[in-house]
């Protein structure tokens, strides 16, 4: 089983979208500073995840969530429940 996940930086208005076959391991690695982008924004909290049967499906969804329409989906569905303005990757979500 493969996953896409969204992490939120606790002290910054930043989020990160990724894919993996083990969400808990990846969250732990991000919080240990093992990613170049996420290293600057530790600690991170898992705020959203979806599962897929194949890696190809997960990567396709990850790419979508990093697109303009995917960022809009995250903003409307996921981030509004948090009440925060966040960014996906390094691109700001517009209000």
N, C-alpha and C positions, 0 to 999 in steps of 0.2 A: 504494500500500500504506500502511496506517495501523498504528500501534503503540500499545500501552499500555506503560508502563514504571514501574519502582519504583526510586527513588534512596534511598540511605542516607547520612546525614550521617556523616562520618568521626569527628568529635569530640563528637557528641551522640547520644542514643538517640532519634533521629527518622528518619522515612522520609517519602517523598512519592510519590504515585501520580498519573500524568498520562497524557495521550494526545497524539499528534503524527503527522505524516507524515514526520518526519526526527528520529530518536532522537538521533543524534550532535550535531546542531545544538541540540536542546533541552537536552541535558546540558551542552553548552558554555555556553548562555545561563544556565542555572541556576548554573553555577560562576562566571560573570561577575557574578552578583548581579542578574540582570534579572527575577527573580520576587519578589513581595512576601513570600511565606512562606519561600521557600528562601534568600533573601538573608541571613537570620540564621544559616543553618546550612551555610555553605560551608567546605570543599569537600564535594562529594557524589559518590558512586560509583554507577554503574548496577549493580544487583544482579539485575534480572529484567526481561524484556520478552516480549511476545507480539505477533504480527502478525495483521492482519485485512484483508479485501478492501475493506471500506467504512468510512468515518468513523463512520457510525451504529453499526456493530458494535463498533468500538473504544470509543466513548463509552459504550455500554451496558456493556461489560466494565469500564471505568474506574469507572462508578457502582457496579457490583457489588463491586469490590475495595474501595471506600470504605464499603460497608455492613457490618453486623455479621458476616454470614456470609462476606463477602469478606475481612474482616480476619482471621477465623478461618482461612480458606484460606491467606492469606499467612503467618500465624503457623506453621501446621502444615507447609506445604510449602516455603516460601521461607526464612523466618527461622530455622527449626530447623537448616537446613544451615549457617547463619552462627553459631549459638550465641548470638545476642543477643536481648534483649527490645527491641523497637522500637515506634514508634507509626506509624500511617498517618494522614497529614494531621496533625491536632492531637489525635486521639483515641487514648488509650493502649490497647495490646493487653494484655489481662489474662493473667496467668501461667497 
